[in-house]
Amino acid sequence: METYLQFMLLGLGSGVIFAGLALGLVLTYRASGVVNFAHGAIAMYSTYIFSSLVDDGQYPIPPLPNLLSMIEAVLGWFGIQVDLPDIPPFVQLGDPWSWPMALIGALATAGLLGFLFHYLVFRPLRYQPPLSKVVASVGLMLMLQAAIVVRFSNRPRNVAGLLPQDGVDVLGTTVPADRFYLLAAILVATALLYLVFQRTKFGIKTRAAAENEQFATLLGISADRIAAVNWILAGILAGLVGILAAPITGLNPLNMTLFIIPALGAALVARFQSFWIAVWVGLAIGAGQSLLQIMEIRLPWIPDINLSQGLPLVVIAVAMMARGQVLPSRGAIERGRLPMALPTRIRPRLMTFWILFAAAILIWAPFVWRQATINTLIGAVLALSLIVVTGFSGHISLAQLSLAGIAAFMLSSLATDAGWPFPLAPIFAALVATGFGIVIGVPALRVRGASLAIITLAAGVAIEVFLFKSDGWFAGDSTRHVADPSLFGIEFGPNSPFFFGDGKVPSPAFGLFVLFMFTLAFVAVIRLRQSMLGEQMLALRANERAAAAAGVNVTSIKLAAFGIASFLAGIGGTLTAYKFGTFNMASFGVLGSLSVFAFSYLGGIATVSGSLYAGSLFPESIGTLAFEKLFFPLGRYEAYLAGLFLIVTTLVQPEGIDVFDRRERRRIGWGFVLLWRKATGNPDRTKPDWVERIYPEPKHKKGMRPSPPATVDAATTHEDGGS
């Protein structure tokens, strides 16, 4: 019993981080209605600042775009070699700082990050739907995490402890004193926040702005100023908690960033309103995880499947399923809309041309371009899964790459271990991923928007912990193998022989196989968009109550969207497994799922043709390879730029690259027409046939929604709370 009590008290170290981050999440949501997925990354970033100042006296400069390097690359095209100044990675501030000065500098950075996030990102998005805010916060998370990797690498870093480490005897067991100091600090911070929000004018104004922003503005309350102060306080609190607890939990770019998941569970139980509930639940999660760890070791009847790591998912799932829409409604002014789900027409001649062009690259192009084309097509298949679940049905899923990993490991078990033939093994593996995807989609029957994003992110972590790190069919902790696919004695894997081309890897046979699978998936999603099922998904995305009143079976349509999207993710996972041949769980981590979501949103998450743009943004794809050939290698900056571009796209062009491209091509076409008519004096204002052929307007065919702006604006205005 003493051992169990000791482990529970030891778990207070991580529990304090969960509780502190949950406090910050409650602060930012009450102030601006934003569920900040990047809150743990703020704690991680501030802790690295503190460690760098204490150890070396250096302040890291964020990786900023250096336009001078672009000039160097352009001049290099003409054989002109110049060496222009670079932005330094660090600023040397003298000798190593004392810990009080370093603490002040790190907390000032945390507060500045909170202010900048609010003022530059979430303030412009304050009238936008939850999807835009979730995307922006995911972009900030990726950006901060990648910035630390660029500046400090992935290696763990030691942080000087600021709290006493002496042992304290409690009920016959010895516990380090820092746990109790941390507990006292978080309880004092919670009491202060509670008093501020209950007894001061600032707290009353914050609550008033959350209840009804319009009325609060009429009373002279600046909701923006109130939100900015709360974001600064939340950032400082995150930085302080991270710095104090880092000697206990360790510091690396991943662990503190993903501490946001248990913190989200605590904040959800508190309904993003009660500071005290959030703190006590966060502490309980930390103590419970530590207790489960020792129980898994001591008690033989408890399965060794990392139950402690799955505790946050259990808390989140119970909170959501018990309470339904757990995020409280806010009296905010919202006028934004979801990205327009423009239809994509099947034009046989144009598709045939591009298929033949891609086939030529896959057969005769050099190795790097063949490999990049394969990566682009596989990435486009993964993007299609998000287009179905998020673009068509409006549900945010952050676990698609985890589902792809389930299919990949299942394929290895079936094809390699059990000897299942092709195509039975990959089809069944994709169906298994479909089953898991439907289970993940069950909470969508009660919640959506940011709430669903939270549970799918937690589900991705749970898949990694319960399945990939355990023995069994889906074990990915060790290296897995999969044989080349073959049918009727003909192999078409990456190393298979082919009668065309140079005979080098990747084999053109495998490239053509990936092209065939992508074409099937692409056409299938276009048909889904045109079908009655696709119409019903779009109706649910617009307004669930109206769709249900019109006779739409809400339950079946939601589960169908998750099932179809999961099957597509499973296909992408099997293609990835065939591509690598030998792989492990590193290819299907939770941060990879966030990157897939980012690339899909950038390409155009609501249009089928946006998958091609998304695929060209994936690592080692056509787009990144072309950029590196023209300018400079991306290397470790790829994830950083993905997060940066995701934020910019959310602010400037939320529909994505595909819709922007369509609009600009149509505008350019009409520009040529108007110039020609002005030169010839022709007053005809109708669109010529050749313009329609080159820059077609979306048609309203049977089973296809009318083109915007007539109805899409009215049908894409509500997401969170639509049920």
Buried (B, 14 or more C-beta within 10 A) or exposed (E): EEEBBBBBBBBBBBBBBBBBBBBBBBBBBBBBBBBBBBBBBBBBBBBBBBBBBBBBBBBBEBBEEBEBBBEBBEEBEEEEEEEEEEEEEEEEBEEBBEBEEBBBBBBBBBBBBBBBBBBEBBBBBBEBBBBBBBBBBBBBBBBBBBBBBBBBEEEEBEBEBBBEEEEBEBEEBEBBBBBBBBBEBBBEBBEEBBEBBEEEEEBBBBBBBBBBBEEBBEEEBEBBEBBBBBBBBBBBBBBBBBBBBBBBBEBBBBBBBBBBBBBBBBBBBBBBBBBBBBBBBBBBBBBBBBBBBBBBEEEEEEEEBBBBBBBBBBBBBEBBBEBEBBBEEBBBEBEBBBBBBBBBBEEEEEBEEEBEEBBEBBBEBEEEBBBBBBBBBBBBBBBBBBBBBBBBBBBBBBBBBBBBBBBBBBBBBBBBEEEBEBEEBBBBBBBBBBBBBBEBBBBBBBBBBBBBBBBBBBBBBBBBBBBBBBEEBBBBBEEBEBBBBBEEEEBBBBEBEBEEBEEEBBBBBBBBBBBBBBBEBBEBBBBBBBEEBBBBBBBBBBBBEBBBEEEBEBEEBBBBBBBBBBBBBBBBBBBBBBBBBEBBBEBBBBBBBBBBBBBBBBBBBBBBBBBBBBBBBBBBBBBBBEBBEEBBEBEBBBBBBBBBBBBBBBBEBBBBBBBBBBBEEBEEBEEBBEEEBEEEEEEEEEBBEEBEEEBBEBEEEEEBBBBBEEEBEEBBBBBBBBB
